[in-house]
C-alpha cells in the first residue's frame, strides 16, 4: 500500500566521527586511527531512514546558512526528501557533533544544536497544512523543548498520532505523556525517566507499564543486543535482536525508529513492524557512520526473512 504521510521535526548536525581503539577517560588524550565527517541528527535521521525505505515524509528542519546547511540540503534531496520546509537562517550555525567510537562500536557524543535548537512557532506553523492529513508526527529532544511541546500538541489536536524518541534525556512536563501515541526510549533512557532500572525484558516491561500509567498509549523499549519490548494496552511482547557484527551503534537507534514509523505508515502488523525495525537497526550497526549507513528495503527484507527462521 502507499505509505501514509509522516511529519518529522528535524535535528541536524555535522558529525565528526573519530575512530580509535578506545574512548578517552576524563582528562585523558588518546590517539585515534582515522576520522570522517557526515551529516546526522536524531530527527533528520528518522526522516532520512524512513524515506530511504520508501516512506512519505515531510521534514521540518532549521539550519544555519553555512557550509553545513548547504550540505544538509543536498543530503536531504539525495534521500528523496522535499526541501519545502527546510530553512537556512542567516546568523545561525548548523549543529555540530564530535562522535568518538571505540573498537567495539561503543560511542561517546557531544552535540551542539545550532539552528535546530532555536525553532519558533512560525517554523512549525509554516507546515500547518501538512498536519491536516498526516498519519503520524515524530519528535526527539535534540530540538528546543518548548517547540517540541508546541508541535506535539498541534499534532494531537489535529488527530495525528505522536511518536516520541525521548533522547537525549530531558526533564519535561509530565502532562505531555497523554499526548503520546508512542514512546521509544532505550534502556538507559527508560531507566532515567521511570526510575526503574531497566536491564532485561522483565524490567523493560515494568518500565513500559509505567509509561502507560502516565497516559502514553504504547511503549517500545529497545535493549540493544538483547532486543526490545513492546507494551500496549492489550499486549506485551518481547523481541530478540538479530545477531550481527557490530561496527558502530551511533545511528542504529535512529534507523530503528525511522523504520518502525515507516512500518506503521504501511499498516504492517505490530509484531512484524518491530522485527522489521530491529533488522534495519541491526544492519545500520554493521557500518560506521550516520544515516549513510541506513539500509535499503531489499537489505532489510533479506535479513528479516533470515531472522524469522531463528525465532
HUGI-V874692 format. One record per pair of residues at least 12 apart in sequence whose ideal C-beta (glycine too) atoms are under 6 Angstrom apart, sorted by the first residue. I is the first residue (numbers start at 1). J is the second residue. D is the distance in whole Angstrom. If there is no record, write none. Layout:
BEGIN
i->(I | I)
j->(J | J)
d->(D | D)
END
This chain:
BEGIN
i->(1 | 3 | 3 | 3 | 3 | 4 | 4 | 5 | 5 | 5 | 6 | 6 | 6 | 6 | 6 | 7 | 7 | 7 | 7 | 8 | 8 | 8 | 8 | 8 | 9 | 9 | 9 | 9 | 9 | 10 | 10 | 10 | 10 | 10 | 11 | 11 | 11 | 11 | 11 | 11 | 11 | 12 | 12 | 12 | 12 | 12 | 12 | 13 | 13 | 13 | 13 | 14 | 14 | 15 | 15 | 15 | 15 | 15 | 16 | 16 | 17 | 17 | 17 | 18 | 18 | 18 | 19 | 19 | 19 | 20 | 20 | 21 | 22 | 23 | 23 | 23 | 38 | 38 | 38 | 39 | 39 | 40 | 42 | 42 | 42 | 43 | 45 | 45 | 45 | 46 | 46 | 46 | 46 | 47 | 48 | 48 | 49 | 49 | 49 | 50 | 50 | 50 | 51 | 51 | 51 | 52 | 52 | 53 | 53 | 55 | 55 | 58 | 59 | 60 | 60 | 61 | 62 | 62 | 62 | 62 | 62 | 63 | 63 | 63 | 64 | 64 | 64 | 64 | 64 | 65 | 65 | 66 | 68 | 69 | 69 | 85 | 89 | 92 | 93 | 94 | 94 | 95 | 95 | 95 | 95 | 96 | 97 | 97 | 98 | 99 | 101 | 105 | 105 | 105 | 105 | 107 | 116 | 117 | 119 | 119 | 119 | 124 | 131 | 131 | 131 | 134 | 135 | 136 | 136 | 136 | 137 | 137 | 137 | 138 | 138 | 139 | 140 | 141 | 141 | 141 | 145 | 152 | 156 | 161 | 162 | 162 | 162 | 163 | 163 | 164 | 164 | 165 | 165 | 166 | 166 | 167 | 169 | 169 | 177 | 177 | 177 | 178 | 180 | 181 | 182 | 183 | 183 | 183 | 184 | 184 | 185 | 186 | 186 | 187 | 190 | 190 | 194 | 194 | 201 | 201 | 204 | 204 | 205 | 205 | 207 | 208 | 208 | 208 | 218 | 219 | 225 | 227 | 227 | 227 | 230 | 239 | 240 | 241 | 242 | 242 | 242 | 244 | 244 | 245 | 246 | 247 | 247 | 247 | 248 | 249 | 251 | 251 | 251 | 252 | 252 | 252 | 255 | 255 | 255 | 255 | 256 | 256 | 259 | 259 | 259 | 260 | 260 | 263 | 276 | 279 | 279 | 279 | 279 | 280 | 280 | 283 | 283)
j->(266 | 55 | 56 | 265 | 266 | 135 | 265 | 56 | 134 | 135 | 55 | 57 | 136 | 261 | 265 | 58 | 130 | 134 | 137 | 43 | 46 | 47 | 59 | 138 | 43 | 60 | 139 | 143 | 151 | 43 | 44 | 47 | 59 | 61 | 41 | 42 | 43 | 116 | 140 | 142 | 143 | 41 | 44 | 61 | 72 | 95 | 116 | 41 | 95 | 96 | 97 | 68 | 96 | 38 | 40 | 97 | 99 | 290 | 37 | 98 | 35 | 36 | 99 | 32 | 35 | 100 | 33 | 34 | 101 | 32 | 33 | 103 | 102 | 100 | 102 | 108 | 289 | 290 | 292 | 72 | 75 | 290 | 140 | 142 | 254 | 140 | 251 | 254 | 291 | 138 | 254 | 257 | 258 | 59 | 79 | 291 | 255 | 258 | 294 | 258 | 261 | 262 | 79 | 80 | 81 | 79 | 294 | 262 | 297 | 262 | 265 | 130 | 81 | 85 | 127 | 86 | 87 | 115 | 116 | 119 | 123 | 88 | 94 | 115 | 92 | 93 | 94 | 114 | 115 | 88 | 90 | 94 | 94 | 88 | 94 | 127 | 115 | 115 | 114 | 114 | 115 | 112 | 113 | 114 | 116 | 112 | 109 | 111 | 110 | 250 | 248 | 246 | 247 | 248 | 249 | 250 | 143 | 144 | 143 | 144 | 147 | 151 | 155 | 158 | 160 | 160 | 265 | 161 | 163 | 261 | 155 | 160 | 162 | 163 | 261 | 164 | 165 | 166 | 168 | 170 | 172 | 179 | 179 | 181 | 179 | 180 | 181 | 182 | 261 | 180 | 183 | 184 | 257 | 185 | 189 | 189 | 189 | 192 | 214 | 215 | 216 | 215 | 216 | 217 | 218 | 211 | 216 | 219 | 220 | 257 | 221 | 222 | 253 | 223 | 207 | 221 | 207 | 210 | 229 | 238 | 221 | 229 | 229 | 236 | 221 | 221 | 229 | 231 | 232 | 231 | 241 | 239 | 240 | 241 | 274 | 274 | 311 | 278 | 279 | 282 | 307 | 282 | 286 | 286 | 285 | 286 | 287 | 288 | 288 | 285 | 284 | 290 | 291 | 281 | 284 | 285 | 280 | 281 | 284 | 294 | 277 | 281 | 276 | 277 | 280 | 273 | 277 | 276 | 304 | 300 | 303 | 304 | 307 | 295 | 300 | 295 | 299)
d->(6 | 5 | 4 | 4 | 5 | 3 | 4 | 5 | 5 | 6 | 6 | 5 | 5 | 6 | 6 | 5 | 6 | 5 | 4 | 6 | 5 | 4 | 5 | 5 | 6 | 5 | 5 | 6 | 5 | 4 | 4 | 6 | 5 | 4 | 4 | 6 | 4 | 5 | 6 | 4 | 5 | 4 | 4 | 6 | 5 | 6 | 6 | 5 | 3 | 5 | 5 | 4 | 5 | 5 | 4 | 5 | 5 | 5 | 5 | 5 | 6 | 5 | 5 | 5 | 5 | 5 | 5 | 5 | 5 | 4 | 5 | 5 | 5 | 5 | 5 | 5 | 5 | 5 | 6 | 5 | 5 | 3 | 4 | 5 | 5 | 5 | 6 | 4 | 5 | 5 | 6 | 5 | 4 | 4 | 4 | 4 | 4 | 3 | 4 | 4 | 6 | 5 | 5 | 5 | 5 | 6 | 5 | 5 | 5 | 4 | 6 | 5 | 5 | 5 | 5 | 4 | 5 | 5 | 5 | 6 | 6 | 5 | 5 | 5 | 4 | 4 | 4 | 6 | 5 | 4 | 5 | 6 | 3 | 4 | 5 | 5 | 6 | 4 | 4 | 5 | 6 | 6 | 5 | 4 | 6 | 5 | 6 | 5 | 6 | 6 | 5 | 4 | 6 | 5 | 5 | 5 | 5 | 5 | 6 | 6 | 4 | 5 | 6 | 5 | 6 | 5 | 6 | 4 | 6 | 6 | 4 | 5 | 6 | 4 | 6 | 5 | 5 | 6 | 6 | 4 | 6 | 5 | 5 | 4 | 6 | 5 | 5 | 4 | 6 | 5 | 5 | 5 | 5 | 5 | 6 | 6 | 5 | 5 | 4 | 4 | 5 | 3 | 5 | 5 | 5 | 5 | 5 | 5 | 5 | 6 | 6 | 5 | 6 | 5 | 4 | 5 | 5 | 4 | 6 | 5 | 4 | 4 | 6 | 6 | 6 | 6 | 6 | 3 | 5 | 5 | 5 | 5 | 4 | 4 | 6 | 5 | 6 | 6 | 6 | 4 | 5 | 5 | 5 | 6 | 5 | 6 | 6 | 5 | 4 | 5 | 6 | 5 | 6 | 4 | 5 | 4 | 5 | 5 | 4 | 5 | 5 | 3 | 6 | 4 | 4 | 6 | 4 | 5 | 6 | 5 | 4 | 5 | 6 | 6 | 5 | 4 | 6)
END
